[in-house]
């Protein structure tokens, strides 16, 4: 996997303590791991919202509208 450099603003006291506690050779790995955890949590929340939309009875009408719209969106695009 290619790597990229990034610049983030972090409270000085947090960064100073992080740099004291985490060895220089491990910092990028730790930050990457934390980012991956945050991404997984965001994905989990998004999937939970989608699941609720797909199954909750209050969204029945909206699901019908969505299905009709999805059919219409592609109508005639193959011409």
ZILINRA-V564671 format. One record per residue. N is the residue number from 1. RES is the residue in one small letter. PHI is phi in degrees with one decimal (NA if undefined). OMEGA is omega in degrees with one decimal (NA if undefined). D_LAST is the distance of its C-alpha to the last C-alpha in Angstrom with 1 decimal. Layout:
n=<N | N>
res=<RES | RES>
phi=<PHI | PHI>
omega=<OMEGA | OMEGA>
d_last=<D_LAST | D_LAST>
This chain:
n=<1 | 2 | 3 | 4 | 5 | 6 | 7 | 8 | 9 | 10 | 11 | 12 | 13 | 14 | 15 | 16 | 17 | 18 | 19 | 20 | 21 | 22 | 23 | 24 | 25 | 26 | 27 | 28 | 29 | 30 | 31 | 32 | 33 | 34 | 35 | 36 | 37 | 38 | 39 | 40 | 41 | 42 | 43 | 44 | 45 | 46 | 47 | 48 | 49 | 50 | 51 | 52 | 53 | 54 | 55 | 56 | 57 | 58 | 59 | 60 | 61 | 62 | 63 | 64 | 65 | 66 | 67 | 68 | 69 | 70 | 71 | 72 | 73 | 74 | 75 | 76 | 77 | 78 | 79>
res=<x | x | x | x | x | x | x | x | x | x | x | x | x | x | x | x | x | x | x | x | x | x | x | x | x | x | x | x | x | x | x | x | x | x | x | x | x | x | x | x | x | x | x | x | x | x | x | x | x | x | x | x | x | x | x | x | x | x | x | x | x | x | x | x | x | x | x | x | x | x | x | x | x | x | x | x | x | x | x>
phi=<NA | -69.4 | -113.5 | -128.6 | -90.3 | -138.6 | -124.5 | -129.9 | -92.2 | -133.4 | -53.3 | -54.2 | -66.1 | -69.0 | -64.6 | -62.1 | -67.6 | -58.1 | -64.7 | -72.1 | -87.5 | -107.0 | -58.8 | -52.4 | -73.2 | -110.8 | -59.2 | -62.7 | -62.8 | -65.2 | -61.9 | -61.4 | -62.5 | -64.1 | -64.4 | -63.6 | -63.5 | -63.5 | -64.0 | -63.9 | -65.8 | -62.3 | -62.0 | -61.9 | -64.4 | -63.0 | -64.9 | -65.9 | -64.8 | -63.1 | -63.0 | -64.0 | -61.6 | -71.8 | -122.5 | -71.9 | -60.7 | -65.5 | -101.1 | -56.2 | -65.5 | -62.3 | -63.8 | -64.0 | -62.7 | -63.7 | -62.0 | -64.4 | -65.9 | -61.6 | -67.4 | -70.6 | -58.9 | -87.3 | -62.0 | 83.5 | -75.9 | -85.8 | -92.5>
omega=<177.1 | 177.6 | 177.1 | 172.5 | 179.6 | 177.6 | -179.5 | 174.4 | -178.4 | 177.3 | -174.9 | -176.8 | 178.0 | -179.2 | 179.4 | 179.1 | 177.7 | -178.8 | 176.3 | -171.8 | -175.5 | 179.7 | -176.3 | -177.7 | -177.9 | -172.3 | -178.9 | 178.5 | -180.0 | 179.6 | 178.7 | 179.0 | 178.0 | 177.3 | 178.8 | 176.7 | 179.3 | 178.2 | 179.2 | 178.2 | 177.2 | 179.2 | 179.5 | 178.4 | 179.5 | 178.7 | 178.5 | 177.6 | 179.4 | 178.9 | 179.2 | 177.8 | -177.6 | -171.9 | -174.3 | -178.1 | -179.9 | -178.2 | -177.8 | -178.2 | 179.5 | 178.2 | 178.1 | 177.8 | 180.0 | -179.8 | 179.6 | 179.7 | -180.0 | 176.8 | -177.1 | -176.6 | -176.9 | -176.5 | 176.2 | -178.4 | -178.7 | -178.8 | NA>
d_last=<40.2 | 40.4 | 42.6 | 42.4 | 45.2 | 45.0 | 47.2 | 47.9 | 50.5 | 52.9 | 56.2 | 59.0 | 61.1 | 58.2 | 57.4 | 61.1 | 61.7 | 58.6 | 59.8 | 63.3 | 62.2 | 59.4 | 60.3 | 58.5 | 56.9 | 55.4 | 54.0 | 50.5 | 50.2 | 51.5 | 49.1 | 46.1 | 47.2 | 47.5 | 44.0 | 42.6 | 44.6 | 43.2 | 39.6 | 40.2 | 41.7 | 38.8 | 36.4 | 38.6 | 38.6 | 34.9 | 34.6 | 37.3 | 35.4 | 32.2 | 34.4 | 36.1 | 32.8 | 31.6 | 35.0 | 37.1 | 37.3 | 37.3 | 33.6 | 32.5 | 31.0 | 29.3 | 27.8 | 26.4 | 24.9 | 23.4 | 21.8 | 20.3 | 19.0 | 17.5 | 15.6 | 14.3 | 13.5 | 10.6 | 9.4 | 5.8 | 5.5 | 3.8 | 0.0>
